[in-house]
C-alpha cells in the first residue's frame, strides 16, 4: 500500500474513534518486508522472507486511556477495534499526565534524512545469500586456524511508518536497512577454541563493508583471542573499544530518560546544570543525522525531530522526554517518544552518542603502560539507580603501550558517575551502526577482577 493509502487509513480510524466517543485518539501504522538468511559452512540453515502490516490505536476518555492493535484492516475489524479499545479506556484509572502531545508542538522535519535506499529492495534473493556466503568464505580462508563457523547472516528490510492524531497531524516516512555478519571459530594447536564476530549494517547496500572485509575482520578478532587467560585483580586504566563503548553510553541514556527521573530511579536525578562528567565529555541526541538509525522526521507523538544536548563539556543540560514524562516533570518534551503497535509511547533514543575526540585507537593503546583493552562485555550488572557498574569482560592485556595477550573471565567494576568523570582519552573512530554510539574510550582507574 502507498504511504497516502496508509495515512488515509490512520486518519479515518482516528475520526471513527472520536465519532464513537473518544475525547482524543492517535494511530500508528506499520507496513514492511523483511528478509533474513543464515548459512553455516556454506549451507543454508534458515531463509525467511516475510511481509507484515499492523496498526495500533490509542484512545482517550478524558484522562483515561487504552490501546490495542490489529493486523486486520477490514472495516469490520477496525470497527471492533475501536469499540474494544473504548471499552477498555472506560475501565482504566484516571491519569492527569495522560494525553496527546500539545497541538502547537506538532510538525515534521522537511529535509531528506536519507532513511530509505532503493538498492535494498533491488537485491535479489541469491545476491543476498551470496553476501553471507562470501563473508563466511573469507573468514574460513583467512587463516588455517579458523576451523569452523557458527554461521553467517544477511538481513534486510524496508517499511513505512505512519502516525496520525485527532489533533490534526498525519505523517509518514519510509526506511530501509541491511546487514551482514559472521562468527568464525578459531582453534589453536593445543586444541583450545575461541569465537568472535564482525558485522556491517547500513541503510543501503552501498553503505555496507565488503563481505570479504567483514569475514577478514571476524577471523582476525577470533584469532587474537586464542590462548586467553585470567589476570590478577588490579586497578588499571581500561580502554573500551568502539564496539563496547556504546554500552557505557547506553547506561547514560538509561539514566537521563524522563521516566527514570520522575520515578527517582536514576543516579542523575536532580542534577540538571551540574557537572556530572569530565569537561571533555559532550553527549548529544541527534534525530537529524542523515542515515542515522535513530533519525526520523518526527517522533511517535508527531513532534518534529531535533538535536538535544544531553551533556555539554561535562554539564548535564537536558533529560530526554516524551509528552507523558514531560508533564510529570513539568517540562517540555524533547521529541523522544518511541512506540510500537501496542501500548503507549515511552522514551527512546534518537542518535544518542558521545562526541568523538582526536585520538586514534592505536594512540590510545600506546598511552597505557599497563591496562585492559575491552572487546566484549558480558552480563547486565549495572544499576542505573545507584550507578553501580559491574560487567564480565574479555579482551586484550596492554603492556608498555602494546596489546600483548588475550584475557577472558574477568569483571570490570566501578561507579558510572566516576567513569564519566575519569574518561581520559576519546577516540576519533565514531561509527553510527546503531541508535547509541561512541568512539573508543580510555577510562582511568577501574577495578579488573580476575584470578
FENHURA-V620405 format. One record per residue. N is the residue number from 1. RES is the residue in one letter. SS is DSSP state (@ for helix, = for strand, . for the rest). PHI is phi in radians with two decimals (none if undefined). D_FIRST is the distance of its C-alpha to the first C-alpha in whole Angstrom. Layout:
n=N res=RES ss=SS phi=PHI d_first=D_FIRST
n=N res=RES ss=SS phi=PHI d_first=D_FIRST
This chain:
n=1 res=X ss=. phi=none d_first=0
n=2 res=X ss=. phi=-1.31 d_first=4
n=3 res=X ss=@ phi=-1.04 d_first=7
n=4 res=X ss=@ phi=-1.12 d_first=8
n=5 res=X ss=@ phi=-1.04 d_first=6
n=6 res=X ss=@ phi=-1.15 d_first=7
n=7 res=X ss=@ phi=-1.09 d_first=10
n=8 res=X ss=@ phi=-1.15 d_first=11
n=9 res=X ss=@ phi=-1.05 d_first=10
n=10 res=X ss=@ phi=-1.12 d_first=13
n=11 res=X ss=@ phi=-1.14 d_first=15
n=12 res=X ss=@ phi=-1.11 d_first=16
n=13 res=X ss=@ phi=-1.20 d_first=16
n=14 res=X ss=@ phi=-1.06 d_first=19
n=15 res=X ss=@ phi=-1.07 d_first=20
n=16 res=X ss=@ phi=-1.13 d_first=21
n=17 res=X ss=@ phi=-1.09 d_first=23
n=18 res=X ss=@ phi=-1.17 d_first=25
n=19 res=X ss=@ phi=-1.14 d_first=26
n=20 res=X ss=. phi=-1.60 d_first=27
n=21 res=X ss=. phi=2.14 d_first=29
n=22 res=X ss=. phi=-1.20 d_first=28
n=23 res=X ss=. phi=-1.35 d_first=29
n=24 res=X ss== phi=-2.85 d_first=26
n=25 res=X ss== phi=-2.81 d_first=23
n=26 res=X ss== phi=-2.52 d_first=20
n=27 res=X ss== phi=-2.43 d_first=17
n=28 res=X ss== phi=-1.97 d_first=15
n=29 res=X ss== phi=-2.15 d_first=11
n=30 res=X ss== phi=-2.18 d_first=11
n=31 res=X ss== phi=-2.43 d_first=8
n=32 res=X ss== phi=-2.95 d_first=10
n=33 res=X ss== phi=-2.25 d_first=12
n=34 res=X ss== phi=-2.29 d_first=16
n=35 res=X ss== phi=-2.35 d_first=19
n=36 res=X ss== phi=-2.64 d_first=22
n=37 res=X ss== phi=-2.46 d_first=26
n=38 res=X ss== phi=-2.17 d_first=29
n=39 res=X ss== phi=-2.07 d_first=32
n=40 res=X ss== phi=-2.41 d_first=36
n=41 res=X ss=. phi=0.91 d_first=39
n=42 res=X ss=. phi=1.47 d_first=36
n=43 res=X ss== phi=-1.82 d_first=35
n=44 res=X ss== phi=-1.27 d_first=32
n=45 res=X ss== phi=-1.77 d_first=32
n=46 res=X ss== phi=-2.62 d_first=28
n=47 res=X ss== phi=-2.52 d_first=25
n=48 res=X ss== phi=-2.35 d_first=21
n=49 res=X ss== phi=-2.23 d_first=18
n=50 res=X ss== phi=-2.52 d_first=15
n=51 res=X ss== phi=-2.01 d_first=12
n=52 res=X ss== phi=-2.57 d_first=11
n=53 res=X ss== phi=-2.61 d_first=10
n=54 res=X ss== phi=-2.97 d_first=12
n=55 res=X ss== phi=-2.46 d_first=13
n=56 res=X ss== phi=-2.08 d_first=17
n=57 res=X ss== phi=-1.94 d_first=19
n=58 res=X ss== phi=-2.13 d_first=22
n=59 res=X ss== phi=-2.14 d_first=25
n=60 res=X ss== phi=-2.15 d_first=28
n=61 res=X ss== phi=-2.08 d_first=31
n=62 res=X ss=. phi=1.21 d_first=34
n=63 res=X ss=. phi=-1.74 d_first=34
n=64 res=X ss== phi=-1.61 d_first=33
n=65 res=X ss== phi=-2.63 d_first=29
n=66 res=X ss== phi=-2.71 d_first=27
n=67 res=X ss== phi=-2.45 d_first=24
n=68 res=X ss== phi=-2.72 d_first=22
n=69 res=X ss== phi=-2.45 d_first=18
n=70 res=X ss== phi=-2.67 d_first=16
n=71 res=X ss=. phi=-1.82 d_first=14
n=72 res=X ss=. phi=-1.77 d_first=14
n=73 res=X ss=. phi=-1.70 d_first=12
n=74 res=X ss=. phi=-1.19 d_first=14
n=75 res=X ss=@ phi=-0.97 d_first=16
n=76 res=X ss=@ phi=-1.14 d_first=19
n=77 res=X ss=@ phi=-1.15 d_first=18
n=78 res=X ss=@ phi=-1.24 d_first=17
n=79 res=X ss=@ phi=-1.09 d_first=21
n=80 res=X ss=@ phi=-1.13 d_first=22
n=81 res=X ss=@ phi=-1.06 d_first=21
n=82 res=X ss=@ phi=-1.08 d_first=22
n=83 res=X ss=@ phi=-1.10 d_first=25
n=84 res=X ss=@ phi=-1.17 d_first=26
n=85 res=X ss=@ phi=-1.19 d_first=25
n=86 res=X ss=@ phi=-1.10 d_first=27
n=87 res=X ss=@ phi=-1.09 d_first=30
n=88 res=X ss=@ phi=-1.14 d_first=30
n=89 res=X ss=@ phi=-1.08 d_first=30
n=90 res=X ss=@ phi=-1.07 d_first=33
n=91 res=X ss=@ phi=-1.65 d_first=35
n=92 res=X ss=. phi=-1.42 d_first=35
n=93 res=X ss=. phi=-1.42 d_first=37
n=94 res=X ss=. phi=-1.26 d_first=37
n=95 res=X ss=. phi=-2.49 d_first=37
n=96 res=X ss=. phi=-1.04 d_first=38
n=97 res=X ss=. phi=-1.52 d_first=35
n=98 res=X ss=. phi=-1.31 d_first=32
n=99 res=X ss=. phi=2.61 d_first=30
n=100 res=X ss=. phi=-1.23 d_first=27
n=101 res=X ss=. phi=-1.13 d_first=28
n=102 res=X ss=. phi=-1.06 d_first=30
n=103 res=X ss=@ phi=-1.00 d_first=28
n=104 res=X ss=@ phi=-1.14 d_first=30
n=105 res=X ss=@ phi=-1.62 d_first=29
n=106 res=X ss== phi=-1.23 d_first=25
n=107 res=X ss=. phi=2.80 d_first=24
n=108 res=X ss=. phi=-2.62 d_first=22
n=109 res=X ss=. phi=-1.25 d_first=23
n=110 res=X ss=. phi=-1.61 d_first=23
n=111 res=X ss=. phi=-1.38 d_first=23
n=112 res=X ss=. phi=-1.45 d_first=21
n=113 res=X ss=. phi=-1.61 d_first=22
n=114 res=X ss=. phi=1.00 d_first=21
n=115 res=X ss=. phi=-1.54 d_first=19
n=116 res=X ss=. phi=-2.18 d_first=16
n=117 res=X ss=. phi=-2.22 d_first=18
n=118 res=X ss=@ phi=-1.19 d_first=16
n=119 res=X ss=@ phi=-1.22 d_first=19
n=120 res=X ss=@ phi=-1.19 d_first=18
n=121 res=X ss=@ phi=-1.17 d_first=15
n=122 res=X ss=@ phi=-1.29 d_first=18
n=123 res=X ss=. phi=-1.21 d_first=20
n=124 res=X ss=. phi=-1.42 d_first=21
n=125 res=X ss=@ phi=-1.03 d_first=22
n=126 res=X ss=@ phi=-1.14 d_first=26
n=127 res=X ss=@ phi=-1.15 d_first=26
n=128 res=X ss=@ phi=-1.15 d_first=24
n=129 res=X ss=@ phi=-1.08 d_first=27
n=130 res=X ss=@ phi=-1.10 d_first=30
n=131 res=X ss=@ phi=-1.05 d_first=29
n=132 res=X ss=@ phi=-1.13 d_first=30
n=133 res=X ss=@ phi=-1.10 d_first=33
n=134 res=X ss=@ phi=-1.12 d_first=34
n=135 res=X ss=@ phi=-1.14 d_first=35
n=136 res=X ss=@ phi=-1.17 d_first=37
n=137 res=X ss=@ phi=-1.06 d_first=39
n=138 res=X ss=@ phi=-1.12 d_first=40
n=139 res=X ss=@ phi=-1.15 d_first=41
n=140 res=X ss=@ phi=-1.18 d_first=43
n=141 res=X ss=@ phi=-1.54 d_first=45
n=142 res=X ss=. phi=-1.18 d_first=45
n=143 res=X ss=. phi=-2.85 d_first=48
n=144 res=X ss=. phi=-1.04 d_first=50
n=145 res=X ss=. phi=-1.39 d_first=50
n=146 res=X ss== phi=-1.42 d_first=47
n=147 res=X ss== phi=-1.71 d_first=47
n=148 res=X ss== phi=-2.68 d_first=44
n=149 res=X ss== phi=-2.61 d_first=40
n=150 res=X ss== phi=-1.52 d_first=38
n=151 res=X ss== phi=2.24 d_first=35
n=152 res=X ss== phi=-2.29 d_first=33
n=153 res=X ss== phi=-2.30 d_first=29
n=154 res=X ss== phi=-2.34 d_first=26
n=155 res=X ss== phi=-2.28 d_first=23
n=156 res=X ss== phi=-2.66 d_first=19
n=157 res=X ss== phi=-2.88 d_first=16
n=158 res=X ss== phi=-2.60 d_first=13
n=159 res=X ss== phi=-2.96 d_first=11
n=160 res=X ss== phi=-2.13 d_first=9
n=161 res=X ss== phi=-2.10 d_first=12
n=162 res=X ss== phi=-2.18 d_first=12
n=163 res=X ss== phi=-2.38 d_first=15
n=164 res=X ss== phi=-2.46 d_first=17
n=165 res=X ss== phi=-2.38 d_first=20
n=166 res=X ss=. phi=-1.24 d_first=22
n=167 res=X ss=. phi=-1.42 d_first=24
n=168 res=X ss=. phi=1.86 d_first=22
n=169 res=X ss=. phi=-1.59 d_first=20
n=170 res=X ss== phi=-2.59 d_first=16
n=171 res=X ss== phi=-2.73 d_first=15
n=172 res=X ss== phi=-2.66 d_first=12
n=173 res=X ss== phi=-2.74 d_first=13
n=174 res=X ss== phi=-1.84 d_first=12
n=175 res=X ss== phi=-2.57 d_first=15
n=176 res=X ss== phi=-2.59 d_first=16
n=177 res=X ss== phi=-2.78 d_first=19
n=178 res=X ss== phi=-2.69 d_first=22
n=179 res=X ss== phi=-2.68 d_first=25
n=180 res=X ss== phi=-2.35 d_first=28
n=181 res=X ss== phi=-2.63 d_first=31
n=182 res=X ss== phi=-2.62 d_first=34
n=183 res=X ss== phi=-2.22 d_first=37
n=184 res=X ss== phi=-1.45 d_first=41
n=185 res=X ss== phi=-2.06 d_first=44
n=186 res=X ss== phi=-1.78 d_first=47
n=187 res=X ss== phi=-2.28 d_first=51
n=188 res=X ss=. phi=-1.40 d_first=54
n=189 res=X ss=. phi=-1.05 d_first=57
n=190 res=X ss=. phi=-1.32 d_first=58
n=191 res=X ss=. phi=1.81 d_first=55
n=192 res=X ss=. phi=-1.16 d_first=53
n=193 res=X ss== phi=-2.15 d_first=50
n=194 res=X ss== phi=-2.49 d_first=47
n=195 res=X ss== phi=-2.17 d_first=43
n=196 res=X ss=. phi=-2.75 d_first=41
n=197 res=X ss=. phi=-2.56 d_first=38
n=198 res=X ss== phi=-2.68 d_first=36
n=199 res=X ss== phi=-2.74 d_first=32
n=200 res=X ss== phi=-2.53 d_first=30
n=201 res=X ss== phi=-2.47 d_first=27
n=202 res=X ss== phi=-2.73 d_first=25
n=203 res=X ss=. phi=-1.25 d_first=21
n=204 res=X ss=. phi=-2.41 d_first=22
n=205 res=X ss=@ phi=-1.06 d_first=24
n=206 res=X ss=@ phi=-1.11 d_first=26
n=207 res=X ss=@ phi=-1.50 d_first=27
n=208 res=X ss=. phi=-1.35 d_first=28
n=209 res=X ss=. phi=-1.14 d_first=32
n=210 res=X ss=. phi=-1.03 d_first=33
n=211 res=X ss=@ phi=-1.02 d_first=33
n=212 res=X ss=@ phi=-1.12 d_first=37
n=213 res=X ss=@ phi=-1.23 d_first=37
n=214 res=X ss=@ phi=-1.06 d_first=36
n=215 res=X ss=@ phi=-1.12 d_first=38
n=216 res=X ss=@ phi=-1.10 d_first=41
n=217 res=X ss=@ phi=-1.16 d_first=40
n=218 res=X ss=@ phi=-1.09 d_first=40
n=219 res=X ss=@ phi=-1.11 d_first=43
n=220 res=X ss=@ phi=-1.06 d_first=45
n=221 res=X ss=@ phi=-1.18 d_first=44
n=222 res=X ss=@ phi=-1.19 d_first=45
n=223 res=X ss=@ phi=-1.11 d_first=48
n=224 res=X ss=. phi=-1.25 d_first=49
n=225 res=X ss=. phi=-1.59 d_first=49
n=226 res=X ss=. phi=-1.10 d_first=51
n=227 res=X ss=. phi=1.37 d_first=55
n=228 res=X ss=. phi=-1.10 d_first=53
n=229 res=X ss== phi=-2.51 d_first=56
n=230 res=X ss=. phi=-1.44 d_first=56
n=231 res=X ss=. phi=-2.19 d_first=58
n=232 res=X ss=. phi=-1.08 d_first=61
n=233 res=X ss=. phi=-1.03 d_first=59
n=234 res=X ss== phi=-2.69 d_first=60
n=235 res=X ss== phi=-2.00 d_first=59
n=236 res=X ss== phi=-2.46 d_first=57
n=237 res=X ss== phi=-1.13 d_first=54
n=238 res=X ss== phi=-2.17 d_first=51
n=239 res=X ss== phi=-1.83 d_first=48
n=240 res=X ss== phi=-1.68 d_first=45
n=241 res=X ss=. phi=-1.26 d_first=43
n=242 res=X ss=. phi=-1.23 d_first=39
n=243 res=X ss=. phi=-1.55 d_first=38
n=244 res=X ss=. phi=-1.72 d_first=40
n=245 res=X ss=@ phi=-1.04 d_first=40
n=246 res=X ss=@ phi=-1.03 d_first=37
n=247 res=X ss=@ phi=-1.17 d_first=38
n=248 res=X ss=@ phi=-1.08 d_first=41
n=249 res=X ss=@ phi=-1.15 d_first=38
n=250 res=X ss=@ phi=-1.11 d_first=36
n=251 res=X ss=@ phi=-1.22 d_first=39
n=252 res=X ss=@ phi=-1.14 d_first=39
n=253 res=X ss=@ phi=-0.99 d_first=36
n=254 res=X ss=@ phi=-1.04 d_first=37
n=255 res=X ss=@ phi=-1.49 d_first=40
n=256 res=X ss=@ phi=-1.89 d_first=38
n=257 res=X ss== phi=-1.10 d_first=35
n=258 res=X ss=@ phi=-1.03 d_first=36
n=259 res=X ss=@ phi=-1.17 d_first=36
n=260 res=X ss=@ phi=-1.21 d_first=39
n=261 res=X ss=@ phi=-1.26 d_first=41
n=262 res=X ss=@ phi=-1.23 d_first=41
n=263 res=X ss=. phi=-1.51 d_first=42
n=264 res=X ss=. phi=1.00 d_first=44
n=265 res=X ss=. phi=-2.07 d_first=43
n=266 res=X ss=. phi=-2.55 d_first=43
n=267 res=X ss=. phi=-1.25 d_first=46
n=268 res=X ss=. phi=-1.80 d_first=45
n=269 res=X ss=. phi=-1.03 d_first=45
n=270 res=X ss=. phi=1.33 d_first=47
n=271 res=X ss=. phi=-1.95 d_first=47
n=272 res=X ss=. phi=-1.00 d_first=46
n=273 res=X ss=. phi=1.46 d_first=48
n=274 res=X ss=. phi=-1.76 d_first=50
n=275 res=X ss== phi=-1.34 d_first=50
n=276 res=X ss=. phi=-2.03 d_first=48
n=277 res=X ss=. phi=-2.60 d_first=48
n=278 res=X ss=. phi=-1.11 d_first=50
n=279 res=X ss=. phi=-1.14 d_first=50
n=280 res=X ss=. phi=-1.48 d_first=48
n=281 res=X ss=. phi=-1.81 d_first=45
n=282 res=X ss=. phi=-2.26 d_first=42
n=283 res=X ss== phi=-2.14 d_first=39
n=284 res=X ss== phi=-2.05 d_first=36
n=285 res=X ss== phi=-2.19 d_first=32
n=286 res=X ss== phi=-1.96 d_first=30
n=287 res=X ss=. phi=-1.52 d_first=27
n=288 res=X ss=. phi=-1.96 d_first=27
n=289 res=X ss=. phi=-1.23 d_first=28
n=290 res=X ss=. phi=-1.01 d_first=26
n=291 res=X ss=. phi=1.34 d_first=24
n=292 res=X ss=. phi=-1.17 d_first=25
n=293 res=X ss=. phi=-1.35 d_first=24
n=294 res=X ss=. phi=-1.96 d_first=24
n=295 res=X ss=. phi=-1.34 d_first=23
n=296 res=X ss=. phi=-2.99 d_first=21
n=297 res=X ss=. phi=-1.26 d_first=20
n=298 res=X ss== phi=-2.70 d_first=21
n=299 res=X ss=. phi=-1.49 d_first=22
n=300 res=X ss=. phi=-1.44 d_first=21
n=301 res=X ss=. phi=-2.20 d_first=23
n=302 res=X ss=. phi=1.46 d_first=22
n=303 res=X ss== phi=-1.57 d_first=25
n=304 res=X ss== phi=-1.00 d_first=25
n=305 res=X ss=. phi=-1.20 d_first=25
n=306 res=X ss=. phi=-2.74 d_first=29
n=307 res=X ss== phi=-1.91 d_first=32
n=308 res=X ss== phi=-2.04 d_first=34
n=309 res=X ss== phi=-1.25 d_first=38
n=310 res=X ss== phi=-1.71 d_first=39
n=311 res=X ss== phi=-2.21 d_first=42
n=312 res=X ss== phi=-2.16 d_first=44
n=313 res=X ss=. phi=0.85 d_first=47
n=314 res=X ss=. phi=1.56 d_first=47
n=315 res=X ss== phi=-1.69 d_first=47
n=316 res=X ss== phi=-1.27 d_first=44
n=317 res=X ss=. phi=-1.74 d_first=42
n=318 res=X ss=. phi=-2.58 d_first=39
n=319 res=X ss=. phi=-1.57 d_first=38
n=320 res=X ss== phi=-1.79 d_first=34
n=321 res=X ss=. phi=-2.36 d_first=33
n=322 res=X ss=. phi=-1.74 d_first=30
n=323 res=X ss=@ phi=-1.13 d_first=30
n=324 res=X ss=@ phi=-1.12 d_first=32
n=325 res=X ss=@ phi=-1.17 d_first=34
n=326 res=X ss=@ phi=-1.11 d_first=35
n=327 res=X ss=@ phi=-1.16 d_first=36
n=328 res=X ss=@ phi=-1.05 d_first=38
n=329 res=X ss=@ phi=-1.69 d_first=40
n=330 res=X ss=. phi=0.99 d_first=40
n=331 res=X ss=. phi=-2.25 d_first=38
n=332 res=X ss=. phi=-1.90 d_first=35
n=333 res=X ss=. phi=-1.02 d_first=32
n=334 res=X ss=. phi=-1.74 d_first=31
n=335 res=X ss=. phi=1.30 d_first=28
n=336 res=X ss=. phi=-1.91 d_first=28
n=337 res=X ss== phi=-1.24 d_first=25
n=338 res=X ss== phi=-2.26 d_first=23
n=339 res=X ss=. phi=-2.61 d_first=21
n=340 res=X ss=. phi=-1.59 d_first=20
n=341 res=X ss=. phi=-1.31 d_first=18
n=342 res=X ss=. phi=-1.82 d_first=22
n=343 res=X ss=. phi=1.48 d_first=24
n=344 res=X ss=. phi=-1.38 d_first=25
n=345 res=X ss=. phi=-1.13 d_first=25
n=346 res=X ss== phi=-2.36 d_first=28
n=347 res=X ss== phi=-1.51 d_first=29
n=348 res=X ss=. phi=-2.24 d_first=28
n=349 res=X ss=. phi=-1.37 d_first=29
n=350 res=X ss=. phi=-1.59 d_first=27
n=351 res=X ss=. phi=-1.75 d_first=29
n=352 res=X ss== phi=-1.66 d_first=32
n=353 res=X ss== phi=-2.63 d_first=35
n=354 res=X ss== phi=-1.57 d_first=39
n=355 res=X ss=. phi=-1.09 d_first=40
n=356 res=X ss=. phi=-1.20 d_first=41
n=357 res=X ss=. phi=-1.81 d_first=45
n=358 res=X ss=. phi=-1.99 d_first=47
n=359 res=X ss== phi=-1.63 d_first=48
n=360 res=X ss=. phi=-1.29 d_first=47
n=361 res=X ss=@ phi=-0.98 d_first=47
n=362 res=X ss=@ phi=-1.14 d_first=50
n=363 res=X ss=@ phi=-1.15 d_first=52
n=364 res=X ss=@ phi=-1.14 d_first=51
n=365 res=X ss=@ phi=-1.09 d_first=52
n=366 res=X ss=@ phi=-1.11 d_first=55
n=367 res=X ss=. phi=-1.35 d_first=56
n=368 res=X ss=. phi=-1.78 d_first=57
n=369 res=X ss=. phi=-1.30 d_first=60
n=370 res=X ss== phi=-2.58 d_first=59
n=371 res=X ss== phi=-3.11 d_first=56
n=372 res=X ss== phi=-2.20 d_first=52
n=373 res=X ss== phi=-1.83 d_first=49
n=374 res=X ss== phi=-1.59 d_first=46
n=375 res=X ss== phi=-2.09 d_first=44
n=376 res=X ss== phi=-2.63 d_first=42
n=377 res=X ss== phi=-2.03 d_first=42
n=378 res=X ss== phi=-2.28 d_first=42
n=379 res=X ss== phi=1.46 d_first=42
n=380 res=X ss== phi=-2.34 d_first=41
n=381 res=X ss== phi=-1.48 d_first=45
n=382 res=X ss== phi=-2.20 d_first=44
n=383 res=X ss== phi=-1.99 d_first=44
n=384 res=X ss=. phi=-1.22 d_first=43
n=385 res=X ss=. phi=-1.19 d_first=45
n=386 res=X ss=. phi=-1.70 d_first=48
n=387 res=X ss=. phi=1.52 d_first=47
n=388 res=X ss== phi=-1.15 d_first=49
n=389 res=X ss== phi=-2.23 d_first=47
n=390 res=X ss== phi=-2.67 d_first=48
n=391 res=X ss== phi=-2.33 d_first=46
n=392 res=X ss== phi=-1.19 d_first=47
n=393 res=X ss== phi=-2.65 d_first=47
n=394 res=X ss== phi=-2.45 d_first=47
n=395 res=X ss== phi=2.97 d_first=48
n=396 res=X ss== phi=-2.26 d_first=51
n=397 res=X ss== phi=-1.52 d_first=54
n=398 res=X ss== phi=-1.86 d_first=56
n=399 res=X ss== phi=-2.35 d_first=59
n=400 res=X ss=. phi=0.91 d_first=61
n=401 res=X ss=. phi=1.35 d_first=57
n=402 res=X ss== phi=-2.29 d_first=56
n=403 res=X ss== phi=-1.30 d_first=54
n=404 res=X ss== phi=-1.86 d_first=57
n=405 res=X ss== phi=-2.69 d_first=55
n=406 res=X ss== phi=-1.34 d_first=52
n=407 res=X ss== phi=-2.23 d_first=52
n=408 res=X ss== phi=-2.52 d_first=51
n=409 res=X ss== phi=0.96 d_first=51
n=410 res=X ss== phi=-2.14 d_first=52
n=411 res=X ss== phi=-2.19 d_first=51
n=412 res=X ss== phi=-1.80 d_first=50
n=413 res=X ss== phi=-2.36 d_first=51
n=414 res=X ss== phi=3.09 d_first=51
n=415 res=X ss== phi=-2.09 d_first=50
n=416 res=X ss=@ phi=-1.01 d_first=47
n=417 res=X ss=@ phi=-1.05 d_first=49
n=418 res=X ss=@ phi=-1.22 d_first=51
n=419 res=X ss=@ phi=-1.05 d_first=49
n=420 res=X ss=@ phi=-1.08 d_first=47
n=421 res=X ss=@ phi=-1.53 d_first=51
n=422 res=X ss=. phi=-2.13 d_first=52
n=423 res=X ss== phi=-1.37 d_first=49
n=424 res=X ss== phi=-1.58 d_first=52
n=425 res=X ss== phi=-2.49 d_first=50
n=426 res=X ss== phi=-2.15 d_first=46
n=427 res=X ss== phi=-1.31 d_first=44
n=428 res=X ss=. phi=-1.74 d_first=43
n=429 res=X ss=. phi=-1.76 d_first=40
n=430 res=X ss=. phi=-1.27 d_first=37
n=431 res=X ss=. phi=-2.26 d_first=34
n=432 res=X ss=. phi=-1.66 d_first=31
n=433 res=X ss=. phi=-1.81 d_first=29
n=434 res=X ss=. phi=-2.79 d_first=28
n=435 res=X ss=. phi=-1.28 d_first=28
n=436 res=X ss== phi=-2.08 d_first=32
n=437 res=X ss== phi=-2.46 d_first=34
n=438 res=X ss=. phi=-2.81 d_first=38
n=439 res=X ss=. phi=-1.36 d_first=40
n=440 res=X ss=. phi=-1.03 d_first=43
n=441 res=X ss== phi=-2.26 d_first=45
n=442 res=X ss== phi=-1.81 d_first=49
n=443 res=X ss== phi=-1.94 d_first=50
n=444 res=X ss== phi=-1.48 d_first=54
n=445 res=X ss== phi=1.16 d_first=56
n=446 res=X ss== phi=-1.87 d_first=54
n=447 res=X ss== phi=-1.49 d_first=55
n=448 res=X ss== phi=-1.86 d_first=54
n=449 res=X ss== phi=-1.67 d_first=56
n=450 res=X ss=. phi=-2.32 d_first=57
n=451 res=X ss=. phi=-1.19 d_first=60
